Amino acid sequence: MWTRPVDSHTPVQSSLPSPAARKAGTPDLRRATMSLHQRPHQKPAAAGDALPISSPSAGTAPSRPLPLLTLPYLFSLLALLLFAALLLPWGPTRPSSVPASPWRAYTLQEAAAFAAAAGNGTVLLAAVSGPYLPFLSNWLISVRRAGRADQVLVIAEDYETLDRINAAWPGHAVLVPPAPDAQAAHKFGSQGFFNFTSRRPRHLLQILELGYSVMYNDVDMVWLADPFPYIVGDHDVYFMDDMTPVKPLGHSHELPPPGKKGRTYICSCMIFLRPTEGAKLLLRKWIEELKEQPWSKQRKSNDQPGFNWALNKTAGQVDVYLLPQSAFPTGGLYFKNKTWVKETKGKHVIIHNNYITGFEKKIKRFRDHGLWLVDEHSDESPLGRI
């Protein structure tokens, strides 16, 4: 603290108020308090002043400012520090957009083992980001009615979805890093949608490598019955046709012949695979096809053409099985051919709400056909009301 040098022969006049002044709260106390914050300006003494200020020319020392390091000041500073320590967190904090979660370290190996334990070695797989949660819940209600919900594993494509599913239904969701941009994956035909769906064969291959069978479903599907009784024989891969022309009830289960584009039109929306070398070969080829035919503005692709090219190029190396159309119809047939629906009544197993785009349009069509279950049966969903 800076002070003016004092003549050693001249007594120093203290700036501290007297005990009596402090007790009474007099102006002397206010002047002393002011000296904690600013150095007072010296002014010539007025004629009527009772306590004139000494000036250097008069041979007396100026008033010395009150020192900062007084006991009351130190106690106040200590109290302020203790208060701050109680209110403010210590160490680095997580961004508010990425809250702490025990599920961030949950691996696909752990999650697949959890689901397969309930399904006798078979995992029932779906993949969703946040906007698809109502469809996931609707699908889960139908799966639960078939007694298969416990073996469901959901690949969450963003951390918020991961945490939300596992908060309601612990252990049934996992995120396989890196998480794609979930907000860009909503529009069919977009690059974000391609990036989202092109991860599918990698997830499936990982599960097969762990030794489990896996059935994949898009979540814009509804089960009317358990599909597993239709998984007959010991084939490598089972799938459904995505064509709308009506097939005879006893149609062949072989891979259909290629269409106009030189490839088949099998739906990648519903696939069952056993952990065989044939199934793994198909998935590796599918991954290769997606790398060779990436998305572009001119060719707004998705994962399904790559799946069909992989099927055609591995024909004869992979034992495949085409599921019956009457049980696994495409949306372009089920929702548009009323005559066929009546003729095959009681045979339908899984209904796919495709051949239409847009969340609201899909929901309306499900409602029109009594298949939007979450309206009145949300209590049956493991996720509750979304």
N, C-alpha and C positions, 0 to 999 in steps of 0.2 A: 504494500500500500504506500503510495507516494505521500510525503509530508514535507512541509517547508522546514528548512533548518531552523533550529531554535537557539537563541542566545543562551549560553549555559549559565549566565548570571541573572537571567530574567525568569521569574517563576512562570510556569505554563498554566494557562487558564483552561480547565477541562471543558469539553463540549458535552459531556454526559450530564443528563438532568439529575437533579438531586433525588434521593429516595422519595421525598415528599411529593416532588413534582410528578414522578412516575406513577405514584399511587393515585394522585388526583387527576391524572390525565391532562395536565396543563399544556399550554403552548410550548413550554420547554421540551416536553416529551415529543410533540409533533415535530419540532425542529430537529431533535436528535434522530427521529425515525427517518426524516428526509435525508439526513446525511448518509444513510445506507445506500441511497440510489443516485445522488448527485452531489457534486461539490458545490456548497453555497457560495453565491457571489457576494463579495464584500462590498458594503456601501458605507459611505460616510455616515457617521452617527448624526441622527437628527437631534435638534436642541432639546426636545422633550423626552428623549429616550432614557429610560431608567437604567438600562444596562447597555451602555455604549460599547461598540465593537472596537477593540484595540487595533491600531494601525501600526505598521512597522516604523513609521516616522515618530510615533509616540514612544518608541523604545520598548514595546511589549510584543509578545509572540502572537501570531494569529491562532484562531481556534483550530484544533486538530480533528479531522473527520473521524467519525466512529468506526473502528475496525470491523471488517466483515466477519472475521472468524471469532464471533462471540458464541457463547454456549447456546443462547436461544436460537441463533441462526443455524448452528450445526445440528441442533435437535430437529429443526424444521426441515433441513435438507435430508437428514436421515429418514424422517417420516415419509417424505416425498418419494425417496428411493424405494422404501419398503412397499409403499402403495403401488408404485409402478411395477414392482416385481410380482405382486399378486395379480394384477390385471393383465399384464402383457405376457404372451407365451415366450418361452425360452427356446432358442435354436430355430432352425429353418422350419417353415410351415409349408404344407402342401397347397397347391393352387385350389381355389374353391371349386373349380370345374372338375377336378379329379380327386374326389374324396377317398379317404382310406377305405380299403375293402379287403377282407380275407380271401376273396375269390380271385384276386389278380394273379396269385401264384398257383392256382388250380390248373393242372395240366390235362391235355387230352387223354393221356394214358390213364390218369386217375379217374376222369369222368367216364371214359368208355368202360372201365372195369366196374364202376358203380352201376351204370345202366345195364351192362351185360349180365351182371349178377342177378338182376331181376328178370332177365329175359332168356335164361338158359343159354347164354353165350351169343345172343343176338341183340344188337343195338338198333333202336328205331330213331333215325336221325332227321332233324330239320335244321334249317338255318334262317335266322331272322335278324333284322335291325329294328329299331324302335317303332317306326310306322307300321310294321307288320304284326305288332303284338296282338291287336284284335283278331286277326286271322289265325295266329298261333293259338289263341285261347279257344276260338271256335273249333279248330281242328282237334285240340286236346280234349274237348268235351266228347267228341265222337270217338276218339281213340280210347278214352277212359271207359266209355260205355261198352267197348269191345274187350275191356280188361287188359289193355296193353300199355297204359300210361306209365307204369313204373319203369319200363325199359326205354323211355324216351330220353334222348340227349339232344339238347338244343345248342347249336353253334351260334353264339351271340356275336354279331358283327360290330358291336360297339360296347364300350364299358358300362354305359348307363343301362343298356338292355341286360347285360350280364348280371349286374347287381340287382336289377329289378326282379328278374326271374328267380334268382337264387334267394332273394329275400323272402319271396312267397313260397318257393319250392326248392329248398336247399339241395345242391349237388346236381341239379338237372341242366345246368347251363355252363358252358365253358367258352372262353375266347382264345382262338389260336392266333397269336401275333404274326405279323402286324395287323392291327385293325384297319380295315379299309375306311374310306370316307363314306360313312353311312348315309349322310344327307344327299350324296350324289347317286345313290343306288336305287332310287325309287321308280324312275321312269323307264319303262321297257324300251329297249333299243338304245339306251344311252351308254356312254363309255363307263359310267359308274355302275350301271346294271351289269355290264359285261365283266368288270373287275370283281363285282360281288359274286356272280355265278361261276366265274372261272376258278374260284377257289374250291368249288365243290369236289372235283375229282381228287384233289390233294387230301381233303378231309377223309374221303371214303377210303383212299389208299392207305392212309395212316391207320385207320381202324382195322382194315384187313391185315396189315402188317402186325398188328397186335394179336391176331388170331381169332377175331370175332367176325361173325356174319353181320351184315348191316342192311337195313331197308331204309332208303331215303324217300322222303315225301316233301313236295312243296306244301306250304301251309294254306294255299287257297284250294285245299281239298277237304272233303268230308267223307268219313267212313260211315257206311250204312251197315256194314258187317265186318267181321274179322277177316282180313285178307290172307292170313297165313295158311289156312287150309288149301289155298290155291297154289301155294309154293310146293308143288309136287315134284318128285324125282330128286336127282342129285346134280342138277345143272349148275353151271358157274354163275350165270347172270339171268335174271328175269326182268321183263319190262313190258310196257303197254304201247300199242300203236297210237299215233296221234292223228291218224287219218279219219275223215268223217264218213266215207262210203261204208255201208252196212256189210258186215261179213256174215257168212252163215254161222249158225250156232256151233257147228263142229269144225271150225276153221283150223288150218294148220298152225302149229306152234313154232314153226321155223321162222327164221328171219325173212321178212317180206322182200320181194325184189325191189331194186332201186327205182325211184321215181324219175320225173323229168330232169331233175338237177343232178342225176347220176348217183344219188344216194337215197337211202331209206329215210323214213320220216317217223322214227321211233321217238317217243317222248322221254326226255331226261328228267321228267318231273317225279316219276315213281320207278325206282330201281331197287332190286334186291340182289345182293352179291354174297357169295360164300368166299371164305378166305382161301381160295384156290389160286394156282399159278395162272390159270386162264383168266380169272377175274382181275388179277393184278396186272396182267398183260394188257387187258382192255383199258384199264384206268391209266396206265403209263402212256398208251397210245393216245388216249383222249387228251392228256396233258400236253403231249407233243403237238397235236392238232391245234390246240388253242394257242400255242406259241407261234405256230406257223401261219395262223389266220387271225391275227390280232384285230381288235376293233379299229375301224376308221370311219370318217364321216361319210365316205362313199358306201361302205359296207357295214352297216350298223348291226353287227352280229351279236349273238348270245352264245351260250355254251352248247345249245342243242345241235347245231350243225356239226360241231367238232365231235360230239358224241356219236353221231351217225356215221361220220367218216371213219372214226375209230372202229365202229362195229363192222363196217364194210371191209376195211383193210385187215381186220383180224379174223374175218370169216373163215371157218374151218379150223382155226386155232383155239377158239373159245366156244364152249358149249352153252348156247343161248336158248331161251324159252320165251315165246310170245304169249302173254297172259290172255285169257278169253275176253273178247271185246264186250260181251254182254255183262261181264262183271266189272270191267275197268274201261268204261267208255270215255272218250275225250269230251270236253265241254262243247265242242262244235256239233257233236252228235246228241248228247243227252239233253241239252237245253234247247235244241232247235228241231228235233225230230220227235214230235209227240206220238206219232204212230209207233215208232220203234220203241219208245219208252213203255207204251202200253203192252206191246207184244213181249217185252222182256221183263215185265214187272216181277219183282221178287228175286231177280238174279243180280241186281246191281250191288256192288261192294264198295268201290271208291269212286266218288264223283269229283272230277277236276274242273274247276271254274276257270278254264282258259278259253281261248278264242274271243276274248274281250279284255280291254285294258282299262286301268283306272280303278282306284280303291272304291269309290262311291258306286261305280257301275257294277263291280263285282258284288259288293254288299247288297245292292238292290236286287240283283239276279238271285243271289242266295235267299233273300227274304221272299221273293216272289215264288220260290219253290220250297219254302219251309225249311231251308237248310242253314239259315243264319241263327245258330243256336244260342248265341250269347245274349240275345235280347231277353229271353225268358229263363235261361238255364245257366247263367253265369256262375251260380253257386256250385255247379258241377265241374267247373274248370279248376285245375290246381293253382291257377294264377289269380282266381277270384275275379272281381269286376275290374276291367281295364279302363 
